[in-house]
């Protein structure tokens, strides 16, 4: 029997990458400042708060020439 299947893969984060998270408790703009085997550390460019969190694998879109951080 065949089914529709959604495939998730780990996102290949890069040091210094600027990201924007929508739809979770981590909403906002972040910079990738450390990448471990299972965790990443992200830093807010406005508050400078750092969070170490599990790697996640959601990708929606990339935007070019986007204002960052968004005010």
ROGUNU-23323 format. One line per field, with one value per atom (N, C-alpha, C): atom name; residue number from 1; x, z, y. Coordinates in pm, whole numbers. Each point is the difference from the previous one (the first is absolute). Layout:
ROGUNU-23323
name	[CA, ...];
resi	[NUM, ...];
x	[X, ...];
z	[Z, ...];
y	[Y, ...];
end
This chain:
ROGUNU-23323
name	[N, CA, C, N, CA, C, N, CA, C, N, CA, C, N, CA, C, N, CA, C, N, CA, C, N, CA, C, N, CA, C, N, CA, C, N, CA, C, N, CA, C, N, CA, C, N, CA, C, N, CA, C, N, CA, C, N, CA, C, N, CA, C, N, CA, C, N, CA, C, N, CA, C, N, CA, C, N, CA, C, N, CA, C, N, CA, C, N, CA, C, N, CA, C, N, CA, C, N, CA, C, N, CA, C, N, CA, C, N, CA, C, N, CA, C, N, CA, C, N, CA, C, N, CA, C, N, CA, C, N, CA, C, N, CA, C, N, CA, C, N, CA, C, N, CA, C, N, CA, C, N, CA, C, N, CA, C, N, CA, C, N, CA, C, N, CA, C, N, CA, C, N, CA, C, N, CA, C, N, CA, C, N, CA, C, N, CA, C, N, CA, C, N, CA, C, N, CA, C, N, CA, C, N, CA, C, N, CA, C, N, CA, C, N, CA, C, N, CA, C, N, CA, C, N, CA, C, N, CA, C, N, CA, C, N, CA, C, N, CA, C, N, CA, C, N, CA, C];
resi	[1, 1, 1, 2, 2, 2, 3, 3, 3, 4, 4, 4, 5, 5, 5, 6, 6, 6, 7, 7, 7, 8, 8, 8, 9, 9, 9, 10, 10, 10, 11, 11, 11, 12, 12, 12, 13, 13, 13, 14, 14, 14, 15, 15, 15, 16, 16, 16, 17, 17, 17, 18, 18, 18, 19, 19, 19, 20, 20, 20, 21, 21, 21, 22, 22, 22, 23, 23, 23, 24, 24, 24, 25, 25, 25, 26, 26, 26, 27, 27, 27, 28, 28, 28, 29, 29, 29, 30, 30, 30, 31, 31, 31, 32, 32, 32, 33, 33, 33, 34, 34, 34, 35, 35, 35, 36, 36, 36, 37, 37, 37, 38, 38, 38, 39, 39, 39, 40, 40, 40, 41, 41, 41, 42, 42, 42, 43, 43, 43, 44, 44, 44, 45, 45, 45, 46, 46, 46, 47, 47, 47, 48, 48, 48, 49, 49, 49, 50, 50, 50, 51, 51, 51, 52, 52, 52, 53, 53, 53, 54, 54, 54, 55, 55, 55, 56, 56, 56, 57, 57, 57, 58, 58, 58, 59, 59, 59, 60, 60, 60, 61, 61, 61, 62, 62, 62, 63, 63, 63, 64, 64, 64, 65, 65, 65, 66, 66, 66, 67, 67, 67, 68, 68, 68, 69, 69, 69, 70, 70, 70, 71, 71, 71];
x	[84, -84, 90, -39, 78, -66, 81, -51, 79, -60, 74, 86, 127, 94, 76, 11, 79, 136, 105, 137, 65, 59, 75, 146, 88, 142, 61, 110, 65, 45, -24, 43, 150, 75, 146, 41, -15, 34, 147, 29, 136, 29, 124, 40, -19, -53, -21, -129, -71, -124, -105, -66, -109, -131, -80, -126, -114, -120, -121, -93, -42, -88, -140, -97, -141, -77, -97, -92, 46, 90, 40, 37, 35, 41, 130, 73, 127, -18, -122, -27, 102, 42, 87, 124, 88, 124, 112, 82, 109, 120, 115, 123, 53, 45, 58, 143, 29, 134, 79, -66, 72, -83, 68, -66, 69, -76, 52, -60, 28, -53, -153, -58, -145, -65, 79, -53, 60, -74, 53, -17, 83, -16, -36, -109, -47, 5, 19, 13, -91, -74, -87, 86, -13, 82, -43, -116, -49, 28, -43, 19, 133, 62, 124, -20, -125, -31, 45, 61, 44, -82, -36, -74, 69, 20, 49, -122, -22, -120, 32, -91, 14, -4, 75, -10, -142, -52, -134, 5, -107, 7, -119, -33, -110, 56, -33, 43, -121, -21, -115, 44, 85, 44, 127, 69, 113, -37, 40, -27, 132, 13, 119, -30, 104, -11, -108, -8, -101, 59, -77, 44, 19, 115, 29, 88, -28, -122, -121, -113, -125, -48, -30, -44, -149];
z	[0, 0, 0, -75, -10, 80, 56, 83, -29, 31, 0, 125, -15, 112, 1, 115, 15, 56, -69, 39, 65, 119, 68, 7, -27, 11, 87, 70, 78, -91, 45, -78, 19, -108, 9, 43, 129, 52, -25, -14, -20, 105, 52, 96, -61, 79, -46, -79, -27, -78, 77, -70, 57, -34, 105, -23, 66, -45, 61, 29, 124, 41, 18, -64, 14, 51, 86, 40, 115, 85, 118, 112, 114, 114, -24, -102, -35, -111, -20, -107, 0, -119, -12, -82, -1, -76, 89, -57, 73, -91, 61, -73, 56, -89, 41, 47, 130, 51, 40, 6, 27, -51, -52, -51, 58, 74, 55, -73, 50, -63, 5, 112, 17, 37, 31, 46, -81, -5, -56, 106, -9, 86, -89, 37, -77, 88, -64, 74, -63, 85, -45, -27, -118, -33, 75, 63, 70, 150, 63, 145, 34, -99, 15, 84, 24, 73, -84, 67, -68, 49, -93, 33, -64, 79, -54, -15, -119, -23, -92, -1, -91, -143, -87, -142, -44, -89, -50, -151, -60, -143, -77, 22, -74, -90, -126, -95, -81, -10, -74, -126, 15, -116, 33, -103, 13, -68, 60, -59, -20, -114, -30, 29, 41, 25, 103, 105, 106, 117, 58, 119, 115, 68, 115, 96, 127, 61, -39, 5, -36, 122, -19, 113, 2];
y	[-117, 117, 125, 101, 123, 110, 90, 110, 126, 114, 126, 2, 29, -1, 131, 62, 122, -39, 42, -34, 121, -18, 105, -43, 95, -24, 109, -29, 105, 114, 120, 117, 19, 24, 16, 141, 29, 132, 33, 131, 49, 106, 0, 104, 138, 92, 137, 19, -108, 9, 79, 90, 79, -70, -27, -71, 77, -27, 55, -117, -14, -109, 56, -63, 36, -121, 24, -105, -87, 50, -79, 96, -54, 81, 74, -38, 66, 103, 49, 97, 112, 40, 116, -29, 98, -7, -53, -88, -65, -16, -13, -32, -132, -88, -126, 28, -25, 30, -125, -116, -124, -117, -100, -119, -122, -80, -125, -118, -120, -121, -5, 43, -8, 132, 101, 129, 114, 110, 125, 108, 103, 116, 116, 68, 115, 124, 116, 126, 105, 69, 109, 123, 62, 117, 127, -2, 118, -9, -110, -16, -67, -62, -78, -125, -38, -123, -119, -99, -122, -118, -88, -122, -119, -105, -127, -89, -51, -80, -117, -97, -113, 50, -65, 32, -28, 84, -20, -7, -48, -30, 55, 125, 62, 109, -2, 102, 42, 132, 48, 74, 102, 76, 78, 43, 90, 130, 112, 131, 72, 64, 80, 147, 73, 143, 32, -80, 13, 80, 90, 74, -98, 11, -88, 73, 12, -51, 86, -62, 67, 78, 125, 86, 15];
end
